[in-house]
Each structure stands twice: as structure tokens, then as C-alpha cells.
Amino acid sequence: MEELRRRVREAGELFDDFESLSPYWGYRRDSFADFEQEGSVLRLWVGPTEALYYSNAEIADGEFDDLPWFRKTFEARVRLSGLHYGSAGWGFWNHTMVFDSCMPIWFIHLRSRGPYMLQGFFAQVRNHLYPIKLYGGSLSLLSALTRLAGGRLGVVIHSGRPSMQGLDLTQWHVYRVEWLEREVRFYVDGELAARLPGEECRWRARADLWIDNAVFGYNRRDAGRVYRHLTQENRQRAYLEVDWVRVR
């Protein structure tokens, strides 16, 4: 694994078509979750899950002080099978949930059984979000409130209307995240889906893909100053299927 990672970092680029379970990745399994490799597709699965316990299947290529990427482009061909309660996503992350330094730069799917303002598929950069597909009505009022509050509500929602409401997440799509100096651009099958500010993205990050049974909660008085898992029950198994991943 270390030799593979050293070669990738020297080359400054990564490509994996998942013909096999490469030792390059770190594979994380929590509770009711695991991996399957079939043909040239890696299937991350979760469920059925208990409501009170966190379940997660995740692959990533770095952790803590061992993060390989900075201002790169992430691409993946993926699909979700069995839309579930919890989250799934793909892109860059700097492996911390601490409010002040958490730096996701990714596509994220969020769905909750109870009241939760972010139900849908979003582009996210730090606490900035842009809706791509929503479950429910417009976020126009909430978007205006979060922008006026300047992040004090935990997030800033940059639009009330989704950019690709008709997107079928259960079909194969190529997703691209372009991490630039001043902004991050998100594409689906070559079509621009969102643009978000990137000036605050000053840490290195890892490539990360996951599916779990939690959405994320913000409490400004949290003792650990971290986003917490709000875990969900699922009666059926759900999959994040990955055909290939490229970072360059």
C-alpha cells in the first residue's frame, strides 16, 4: 500500500477502474456495511441498519496528516441503487468534522426520516451548498435566510432551486469536481451543475467515497465543536456502485 501511494503522489494523479480490490485504498466498515467487487465495479453497501448505531462503507486514500491532494480535479462514474436514509457522496475531504476546519469538496446525497432542512443531492464546499436535486419544495426562503445569516445557521445555501431536478441518481453518471484557487466547479456528465466559493479551501485533502446511515447535525454549542451523526433506520440494503475514479 505504501509503495502504491508513493508512486501515485509522485505522479500527481490517480486512476482506478476497480478490476480488483486495490490495496491503494483504505477500506472502512462500520457496523452493517461492507464492500463487494464484481466485474470492474466496486459496490459499497449499507443496511439494513439500526437507528441508534452508525453504519458506513467508505474508501479513501489518506487520513489525518497523510492527505495527498490539493487543488486537483476529481472524477468518478457512479450510481446509487436503493435510495436510503442517510448520506452518500464522492469527492475530496480533509478528514475532520471540526466546525472551523472541516473541508468537504464533494457531491453529497442526504435523506432523513425526521425534520431536516437538507433533503436531496447537493454540491458542497465547506458549509456552502448548492442544490442539484431536492426531495420536497423550493429552498428559496431558507436559502435567503442562510445567506443573510452568513453561515451562523451552520450552512449557506446558494440557491433555492435545484440545478438538475430531473437527474436520476440510480443511473450511471460521470461526476467531476474541479478544485480551483477561488472557486469549485461541479459537473454531471460534462454539464455544469454548481459553482461554489473556494477561497477558504486551504488544506490538503483525500479522495473519498462513502455510503452510510447518517445525516449531519450542527449545534453551535457542541462541546467538541464537531458535526454529529444523526443516524437513521433502514430496512433494506442500499448501494453506492463505483465504476472508476480519477484524480489529476
RALIN-V203623 format. One line per field, one symbol per residue. burial: 1 if it has 9 or more other C-alpha atoms within 8 Angstrom, else 0. A space follows every 50 residues. Layout:
# RALIN-V203623
burial->???
This chain:
# RALIN-V203623
burial->00011001100011001100000111001101111010011111111111 10011111111110001110011111111111011111111111110100 01111111111100000011111111111111110000110111011000 10011111111110000001001111111100111111000111111100 000111111111111001000000111010111100111111111110
